[in-house]
Amino acid sequence: MSAVILALLAGAVIGLALGGLGGGGSVLAVPALIYLLGFTPVAATTASLVIVTVTSATALSAHARDGNVRWRAGLLFAAAGIGPAMLGSALAGQLPAAWLTVAFALLAGAASIRMLRPRPTAGPAAPVRPGRAAAAGAGLGAVTGVLGVGGGFLAVPALVNVLGMRIREAVGTSLLVITVNSVAALAMRAGTADGLNWALIGPFAGAAILGAWDGKRLSAKLSGQTLQRVFALVLLAVAGFMLVDTVA
Protein backbone atom coordinates (compact mmCIF):
# COMPACT_ATOMS: atom_id res chain seq x y z
CA MET A 1 0.00 0.00 0.00
CA SER A 2 1.44 3.38 -1.02
CA ALA A 3 2.33 6.01 1.55
CA VAL A 4 -0.22 8.46 0.13
CA ILE A 5 -3.07 5.95 0.54
CA LEU A 6 -1.93 5.26 4.11
CA ALA A 7 -1.89 9.00 4.76
CA LEU A 8 -5.43 9.35 3.42
CA LEU A 9 -6.75 6.47 5.54
CA ALA A 10 -5.01 7.68 8.69
CA GLY A 11 -6.20 11.24 8.10
CA ALA A 12 -9.81 10.10 7.77
CA VAL A 13 -9.63 8.31 11.13
CA ILE A 14 -8.05 11.32 12.85
CA GLY A 15 -10.71 13.61 11.40
CA LEU A 16 -13.52 11.34 12.59
CA ALA A 17 -12.10 11.39 16.11
CA LEU A 18 -11.72 15.17 16.22
CA GLY A 19 -15.09 15.90 14.66
CA GLY A 20 -17.00 13.34 16.70
CA LEU A 21 -15.26 13.46 20.08
CA GLY A 22 -13.74 16.93 20.15
CA GLY A 23 -10.26 15.47 20.61
CA GLY A 24 -8.12 12.38 20.42
CA GLY A 25 -7.17 12.75 16.78
CA SER A 26 -3.68 14.01 17.48
CA VAL A 27 -3.00 11.13 19.85
CA LEU A 28 -3.44 8.80 16.88
CA ALA A 29 -1.79 11.16 14.38
CA VAL A 30 1.68 10.98 15.96
CA PRO A 31 1.96 7.16 15.97
CA ALA A 32 0.44 7.02 12.47
CA LEU A 33 3.07 9.45 11.18
CA ILE A 34 5.87 7.51 12.88
CA TYR A 35 4.91 3.90 12.18
CA LEU A 36 2.93 4.17 8.95
CA LEU A 37 4.70 7.03 7.18
CA GLY A 38 8.23 6.83 8.59
CA PHE A 39 8.46 10.26 10.27
CA THR A 40 10.92 10.78 13.12
CA PRO A 41 9.31 11.49 16.53
CA VAL A 42 10.23 15.19 16.39
CA ALA A 43 9.01 15.58 12.78
CA ALA A 44 5.84 13.63 13.62
CA THR A 45 4.95 15.94 16.50
CA THR A 46 5.44 19.01 14.30
CA ALA A 47 3.44 17.52 11.43
CA SER A 48 0.74 16.48 13.89
CA LEU A 49 0.36 20.08 15.04
CA VAL A 50 -0.12 21.22 11.43
CA ILE A 51 -2.75 18.56 10.77
CA VAL A 52 -4.55 19.08 14.06
CA THR A 53 -4.65 22.87 13.66
CA VAL A 54 -6.40 22.87 10.28
CA THR A 55 -8.68 19.96 11.18
CA SER A 56 -9.74 21.39 14.55
CA ALA A 57 -10.49 24.78 13.02
CA THR A 58 -12.73 23.07 10.45
CA ALA A 59 -14.56 21.01 13.07
CA LEU A 60 -14.88 24.07 15.32
CA SER A 61 -16.86 25.94 12.68
CA ALA A 62 -19.33 23.05 12.41
CA HIS A 63 -19.89 22.84 16.18
CA ALA A 64 -20.13 26.63 16.48
CA ARG A 65 -23.03 26.70 14.03
CA ASP A 66 -24.92 24.37 16.38
CA GLY A 67 -24.25 26.66 19.35
CA ASN A 68 -22.03 24.15 21.14
CA VAL A 69 -19.00 26.42 21.70
CA ARG A 70 -18.57 28.43 24.92
CA TRP A 71 -16.33 31.11 23.45
CA ARG A 72 -15.54 33.17 26.55
CA ALA A 73 -14.75 30.23 28.82
CA GLY A 74 -12.87 28.42 26.06
CA LEU A 75 -10.67 31.43 25.28
CA LEU A 76 -9.87 31.89 28.97
CA PHE A 77 -8.92 28.23 29.25
CA ALA A 78 -6.85 28.35 26.06
CA ALA A 79 -5.12 31.66 26.84
CA ALA A 80 -3.57 30.17 29.97
CA GLY A 81 -2.00 27.45 27.83
CA ILE A 82 -0.34 29.62 25.18
CA GLY A 83 2.86 30.34 27.13
CA PRO A 84 3.36 26.76 28.36
CA ALA A 85 2.65 25.47 24.84
CA MET A 86 5.38 27.65 23.38
CA LEU A 87 7.87 26.73 26.11
CA GLY A 88 7.05 23.04 25.78
CA SER A 89 7.49 23.20 22.03
CA ALA A 90 10.97 24.70 22.45
CA LEU A 91 11.83 22.00 25.01
CA ALA A 92 10.73 19.18 22.70
CA GLY A 93 13.63 19.80 20.32
CA GLN A 94 16.11 19.23 23.15
CA LEU A 95 14.74 15.87 24.34
CA PRO A 96 15.84 12.45 23.05
CA ALA A 97 13.42 10.89 20.55
CA ALA A 98 12.94 7.82 22.76
CA TRP A 99 11.85 9.99 25.67
CA LEU A 100 9.20 11.67 23.54
CA THR A 101 7.88 8.32 22.33
CA VAL A 102 7.71 6.79 25.82
CA ALA A 103 6.10 9.91 27.30
CA PHE A 104 3.58 9.93 24.49
CA ALA A 105 2.74 6.24 24.97
CA LEU A 106 2.26 6.66 28.73
CA LEU A 107 0.04 9.71 28.24
CA ALA A 108 -2.02 7.96 25.57
CA GLY A 109 -2.48 4.94 27.84
CA ALA A 110 -3.60 7.11 30.74
CA ALA A 111 -5.99 9.01 28.47
CA SER A 112 -7.53 5.80 27.12
CA ILE A 113 -8.16 4.48 30.63
CA ARG A 114 -9.78 7.79 31.59
CA MET A 115 -11.98 7.67 28.51
CA LEU A 116 -13.16 4.14 29.34
CA ARG A 117 -14.52 5.37 32.65
CA PRO A 118 -18.11 6.67 32.59
CA ARG A 119 -18.27 10.42 32.34
CA PRO A 120 -20.16 12.28 35.05
CA THR A 121 -23.44 13.80 34.00
CA ALA A 122 -23.03 17.54 33.86
CA GLY A 123 -25.81 19.68 35.27
CA PRO A 124 -26.34 23.38 34.63
CA ALA A 125 -23.15 25.17 33.65
CA ALA A 126 -21.17 26.20 36.71
CA PRO A 127 -19.56 29.65 37.07
CA VAL A 128 -16.06 29.71 35.64
CA ARG A 129 -13.35 29.74 38.32
CA PRO A 130 -10.45 31.64 36.72
CA GLY A 131 -7.76 30.09 38.92
CA ARG A 132 -8.75 26.49 38.24
CA ALA A 133 -9.34 27.21 34.56
CA ALA A 134 -5.91 28.83 34.25
CA ALA A 135 -4.15 25.93 35.99
CA ALA A 136 -5.87 23.33 33.84
CA GLY A 137 -5.27 25.35 30.67
CA ALA A 138 -1.58 25.82 31.46
CA GLY A 139 -1.06 22.10 32.00
CA LEU A 140 -2.83 21.29 28.76
CA GLY A 141 -0.73 23.84 26.87
CA ALA A 142 2.49 22.29 28.15
CA VAL A 143 1.40 18.84 26.96
CA THR A 144 0.51 20.28 23.56
CA GLY A 145 3.90 21.90 23.14
CA VAL A 146 6.09 18.99 24.23
CA LEU A 147 4.26 16.10 22.64
CA GLY A 148 2.67 17.75 19.60
CA VAL A 149 -0.87 16.84 20.58
CA GLY A 150 -3.83 19.16 20.59
CA GLY A 151 -4.89 17.92 24.01
CA GLY A 152 -8.59 17.47 23.26
CA PHE A 153 -8.67 14.06 24.91
CA LEU A 154 -7.67 15.87 28.14
CA ALA A 155 -9.56 19.11 27.45
CA VAL A 156 -13.02 17.53 27.25
CA PRO A 157 -12.99 15.99 30.76
CA ALA A 158 -11.29 19.14 32.11
CA LEU A 159 -13.98 21.39 30.65
CA VAL A 160 -16.68 19.19 32.16
CA ASN A 161 -15.11 18.80 35.60
CA VAL A 162 -13.34 22.16 36.01
CA LEU A 163 -15.72 24.50 34.18
CA GLY A 164 -18.93 22.51 34.61
CA MET A 165 -19.81 22.29 30.91
CA ARG A 166 -22.23 19.82 29.40
CA ILE A 167 -20.63 17.13 27.23
CA ARG A 168 -21.69 18.59 23.88
CA GLU A 169 -20.48 22.05 24.90
CA ALA A 170 -17.20 20.57 26.12
CA VAL A 171 -16.67 18.78 22.79
CA GLY A 172 -17.24 21.97 20.80
CA THR A 173 -15.24 24.20 23.14
CA SER A 174 -12.34 21.75 23.26
CA LEU A 175 -11.85 22.32 19.53
CA LEU A 176 -11.35 26.03 20.24
CA VAL A 177 -8.77 25.17 22.91
CA ILE A 178 -6.99 22.70 20.60
CA THR A 179 -6.79 25.25 17.77
CA VAL A 180 -5.33 28.00 19.96
CA ASN A 181 -2.81 25.71 21.68
CA SER A 182 -1.71 24.12 18.41
CA VAL A 183 -1.12 27.49 16.72
CA ALA A 184 0.96 28.63 19.72
CA ALA A 185 3.06 25.47 19.64
CA LEU A 186 3.53 25.72 15.87
CA ALA A 187 4.83 29.27 16.25
CA MET A 188 7.81 27.86 18.15
CA ARG A 189 8.45 25.16 15.55
CA ALA A 190 8.40 27.31 12.43
CA GLY A 191 12.06 26.56 11.74
CA THR A 192 11.46 22.80 11.68
CA ALA A 193 8.66 22.89 9.12
CA ASP A 194 11.00 23.13 6.12
CA GLY A 195 12.15 19.53 6.41
CA LEU A 196 8.68 18.01 6.59
CA ASN A 197 7.29 15.75 3.88
CA TRP A 198 4.44 17.95 2.66
CA ALA A 199 3.58 15.46 -0.10
CA LEU A 200 2.24 13.20 2.68
CA ILE A 201 1.08 15.85 5.14
CA GLY A 202 -1.16 17.46 2.50
CA PRO A 203 -3.27 14.35 1.74
CA PHE A 204 -3.27 13.45 5.46
CA ALA A 205 -4.66 16.87 6.42
CA GLY A 206 -7.16 16.92 3.55
CA ALA A 207 -8.61 13.55 4.53
CA ALA A 208 -8.71 14.65 8.17
CA ILE A 209 -10.73 17.76 7.29
CA LEU A 210 -13.29 15.70 5.38
CA GLY A 211 -13.35 13.14 8.18
CA ALA A 212 -14.06 15.89 10.73
CA TRP A 213 -17.29 16.81 8.93
CA ASP A 214 -18.33 13.15 8.90
CA GLY A 215 -17.41 12.82 12.56
CA LYS A 216 -19.63 15.76 13.44
CA ARG A 217 -22.59 14.15 11.66
CA LEU A 218 -21.81 10.74 13.14
CA SER A 219 -21.71 12.13 16.69
CA ALA A 220 -25.26 13.38 16.24
CA LYS A 221 -26.53 9.91 15.25
CA LEU A 222 -24.64 7.50 17.50
CA SER A 223 -24.21 7.31 21.23
CA GLY A 224 -21.29 9.40 22.38
CA GLN A 225 -20.47 6.74 24.94
CA THR A 226 -20.19 4.08 22.22
CA LEU A 227 -17.88 6.23 20.08
CA GLN A 228 -15.76 7.07 23.09
CA ARG A 229 -15.31 3.44 24.17
CA VAL A 230 -14.29 2.29 20.69
CA PHE A 231 -11.77 5.09 20.37
CA ALA A 232 -10.39 4.47 23.87
CA LEU A 233 -9.77 0.79 23.11
CA VAL A 234 -7.95 1.64 19.87
CA LEU A 235 -5.92 4.27 21.69
CA LEU A 236 -4.96 1.82 24.44
CA ALA A 237 -3.75 -0.70 21.85
CA VAL A 238 -1.67 1.98 20.08
CA ALA A 239 -0.14 3.12 23.38
CA GLY A 240 0.81 -0.44 24.29
CA PHE A 241 2.41 -1.05 20.90
CA MET A 242 4.46 2.17 21.06
CA LEU A 243 5.69 1.44 24.59
CA VAL A 244 6.71 -2.15 23.81
CA ASP A 245 8.38 -1.13 20.54
CA THR A 246 10.42 1.60 22.23
CA VAL A 247 11.43 -0.30 25.36
CA ALA A 248 12.16 -3.62 23.63
Phi, psi and omega per residue, in radians:
M1 nan 2.304 -3.066
S2 -1.234 2.772 -3.117
A3 -1.127 -0.603 -3.132
V4 -1.148 -0.734 3.120
I5 -1.122 -0.731 3.086
L6 -1.062 -0.701 3.121
A7 -1.110 -0.711 3.129
L8 -1.131 -0.760 -3.135
L9 -1.148 -0.799 3.138
A10 -1.109 -0.726 3.129
G11 -1.071 -0.687 3.133
A12 -1.095 -0.711 3.130
V13 -1.146 -0.773 -3.141
I14 -1.089 -0.734 3.118
G15 -1.093 -0.730 3.102
L16 -1.034 -0.746 -3.125
A17 -1.135 -0.800 -3.126
L18 -1.166 -0.772 -3.112
G19 -1.218 -0.618 -3.085
G20 -1.540 -0.610 -3.035
L21 -1.943 -0.137 -3.116
G22 1.295 0.292 -3.129
G23 2.924 3.105 3.105
G24 1.639 -0.355 -3.100
G25 -1.114 -0.707 -3.101
S26 -1.213 -0.462 3.114
V27 -1.166 -0.504 3.058
L28 -1.562 -0.459 -3.093
A29 -1.124 -0.757 -3.097
V30 -1.078 -0.924 3.106
P31 -1.099 -0.577 3.104
A32 -1.119 -0.739 3.128
L33 -1.159 -0.623 -3.115
I34 -1.329 -0.911 -2.959
Y35 -1.566 -0.474 -3.137
L36 -1.653 -0.612 -3.002
L37 -1.991 0.002 3.012
G38 1.335 0.359 3.090
F39 -1.303 2.627 2.988
T40 -1.282 2.788 3.130
P41 -0.973 -0.741 -3.138
V42 -1.161 -0.789 3.118
A43 -1.121 -0.643 -3.129
A44 -1.135 -0.710 -3.140
T45 -1.185 -0.630 3.087
T46 -1.193 -0.808 3.121
A47 -1.086 -0.661 3.109
S48 -1.047 -0.710 3.125
L49 -1.102 -0.690 3.097
V50 -1.080 -0.862 -3.101
I51 -1.108 -0.792 -3.097
V52 -1.164 -0.637 -3.132
T53 -1.071 -0.915 -3.084
V54 -1.210 -0.618 -3.124
T55 -1.250 -0.742 -3.130
S56 -1.135 -0.702 3.122
A57 -1.086 -0.676 3.104
T58 -1.147 -0.826 -3.139
A59 -1.147 -0.603 3.124
L60 -1.032 -0.750 -3.126
S61 -1.081 -0.643 3.132
A62 -1.186 -0.771 3.131
H63 -1.210 -0.587 3.139
A64 -1.126 -0.647 3.123
R65 -1.103 -0.464 3.105
D66 -1.568 0.054 3.110
G67 1.307 0.421 -3.078
N68 -1.805 0.425 3.115
V69 -2.110 2.137 3.057
R70 -1.609 1.593 -2.954
W71 -1.095 -0.837 -3.056
R72 -1.119 -0.860 -3.135
A73 -1.147 -0.686 -3.125
G74 -1.143 -0.704 3.130
L75 -1.194 -0.638 3.078
L76 -1.105 -0.788 3.127
F77 -1.083 -0.784 -3.093
A78 -1.236 -0.663 -3.091
A79 -1.044 -0.637 3.140
A80 -1.163 -0.357 -3.100
G81 -1.649 -0.118 -3.058
I82 -1.111 -0.886 -3.135
G83 -1.051 -0.915 3.094
P84 -1.030 -0.601 3.117
A85 -1.132 -0.712 3.140
M86 -1.220 -0.717 3.095
L87 -1.139 -0.752 3.135
G88 -1.116 -0.630 3.126
S89 -1.145 -0.690 3.102
A90 -1.167 -0.633 3.137
L91 -1.189 -0.582 -3.060
A92 -1.021 -0.621 -3.129
G93 -1.219 -0.240 -3.120
Q94 -1.727 -0.111 -3.071
L95 -1.652 2.561 3.060
P96 -1.060 2.547 -3.106
A97 -1.026 -0.673 -3.123
A98 -1.115 -0.633 3.114
W99 -1.106 -0.758 3.124
L100 -1.070 -0.746 -3.113
T101 -1.146 -0.785 3.135
V102 -1.129 -0.781 3.131
A103 -1.067 -0.713 3.128
F104 -1.111 -0.788 -3.124
A105 -1.084 -0.744 3.132
L106 -1.130 -0.731 3.125
L107 -1.141 -0.742 3.127
A108 -1.104 -0.709 3.103
G109 -1.098 -0.765 3.123
A110 -1.115 -0.698 3.136
A111 -1.139 -0.689 -3.128
S112 -1.149 -0.693 3.116
I113 -1.130 -0.721 3.097
R114 -1.075 -0.724 -3.110
M115 -1.202 -0.453 3.118
L116 -1.311 -0.324 3.105
R117 -1.357 2.502 3.114
P118 -1.060 2.394 3.104
R119 -1.399 2.505 3.070
P120 -1.187 2.590 3.105
T121 -1.384 2.100 -3.108
A122 -1.455 2.342 3.083
G123 -1.552 -2.640 3.085
P124 -1.026 2.552 -3.091
A125 -1.002 2.267 -3.130
A126 -1.492 2.691 3.071
P127 -1.037 2.481 -3.130
V128 -1.281 2.249 3.068
R129 -1.722 1.855 -3.021
P130 -0.951 -0.711 -3.110
G131 -1.098 -0.849 3.139
R132 -1.162 -0.693 3.127
A133 -1.112 -0.705 -3.131
A134 -1.161 -0.728 -3.134
A135 -1.120 -0.795 3.137
A136 -1.147 -0.711 3.134
G137 -1.148 -0.658 3.127
A138 -1.153 -0.742 3.113
G139 -1.103 -0.711 3.123
L140 -1.151 -0.677 3.119
G141 -1.103 -0.694 3.131
A142 -1.105 -0.739 3.104
V143 -1.084 -0.738 3.129
T144 -1.044 -0.786 -3.080
G145 -1.189 -0.775 -3.068
V146 -1.272 -0.793 -2.978
L147 -1.776 -0.062 3.080
G148 1.243 0.484 3.107
V149 -1.967 2.583 -3.136
G150 -1.217 -0.446 3.073
G151 1.536 0.153 -3.107
G152 -1.098 -0.554 -3.134
F153 -1.195 -0.329 3.021
L154 -1.724 -0.514 -3.087
A155 -1.182 -0.708 -3.083
V156 -1.047 -0.939 3.098
P157 -1.107 -0.564 3.120
A158 -1.166 -0.711 3.134
L159 -1.172 -0.566 3.089
V160 -1.269 -0.850 -3.014
N161 -1.434 -0.628 -3.087
V162 -1.526 -0.763 -3.074
L163 -1.789 -0.049 3.059
G164 1.219 0.506 -3.134
M165 -1.409 2.702 2.962
R166 -1.267 2.790 -3.038
I167 -1.010 -0.835 -3.096
R168 -1.123 -0.654 3.072
E169 -1.172 -0.669 3.133
A170 -1.133 -0.689 3.121
V171 -1.088 -0.841 -3.133
G172 -1.161 -0.756 -3.114
T173 -1.205 -0.563 3.125
S174 -1.063 -0.561 3.123
L175 -1.153 -0.590 3.045
L176 -1.140 -0.784 3.135
V177 -1.090 -0.788 -3.140
I178 -1.040 -0.798 -3.100
T179 -1.078 -0.815 -3.123
V180 -1.121 -0.823 -3.120
N181 -1.116 -0.693 -3.111
S182 -1.175 -0.700 3.103
V183 -1.106 -0.729 3.130
A184 -1.102 -0.750 3.134
A185 -1.168 -0.667 3.130
L186 -1.127 -0.578 -3.134
A187 -1.042 -0.519 3.135
M188 -1.501 -0.175 -3.102
R189 -1.975 0.295 -3.073
A190 -1.001 -0.617 -3.112
G191 -1.241 -0.304 -3.117
T192 -1.657 -0.068 -3.071
A193 -1.315 -0.372 -3.074
D194 -1.130 -0.554 -3.081
G195 -1.564 0.114 -3.101
L196 -1.380 2.677 3.121
N197 -1.529 1.547 -3.074
W198 -1.224 -0.344 3.102
A199 -1.148 -0.408 3.074
L200 -1.746 -0.615 -3.123
I201 -1.150 -0.652 -3.141
G202 -1.025 -0.982 3.095
P203 -1.072 -0.653 3.121
F204 -1.024 -0.887 -3.108
A205 -1.156 -0.700 3.132
G206 -1.072 -0.781 3.115
A207 -1.155 -0.601 3.124
A208 -1.158 -0.687 3.124
I209 -1.099 -0.805 3.104
L210 -1.111 -0.713 3.126
G211 -1.104 -0.567 3.141
A212 -1.120 -0.671 3.091
W213 -1.146 -0.722 3.111
D214 -1.165 -0.657 3.114
G215 -1.104 -0.668 3.096
K216 -1.086 -0.777 3.128
R217 -1.189 -0.677 -3.136
L218 -1.130 -0.660 -3.115
S219 -1.129 -0.449 3.130
A220 -1.390 -0.303 -3.079
K221 -1.778 -0.598 -3.067
L222 -1.848 2.811 3.099
S223 -1.120 2.256 3.091
G224 -1.056 -0.586 3.139
Q225 -1.156 -0.673 3.116
T226 -1.140 -0.817 3.120
L227 -1.062 -0.710 -3.101
Q228 -1.159 -0.716 -3.119
R229 -1.168 -0.730 3.124
V230 -1.084 -0.817 -3.140
F231 -1.095 -0.730 -3.111
A232 -1.090 -0.672 3.127
L233 -1.175 -0.716 3.090
V234 -1.120 -0.755 -3.138
L235 -1.091 -0.705 3.132
L236 -1.117 -0.707 3.115
A237 -1.130 -0.727 3.122
V238 -1.116 -0.756 3.140
A239 -1.076 -0.758 3.119
G240 -1.093 -0.740 3.131
F241 -1.097 -0.791 -3.111
M242 -1.106 -0.722 -3.110
L243 -1.165 -0.794 3.135
V244 -1.130 -0.726 -3.114
D245 -1.133 -0.631 -3.098
T246 -1.367 -0.738 -3.079
V247 -1.317 -0.601 -3.072
A248 -1.119 nan nan
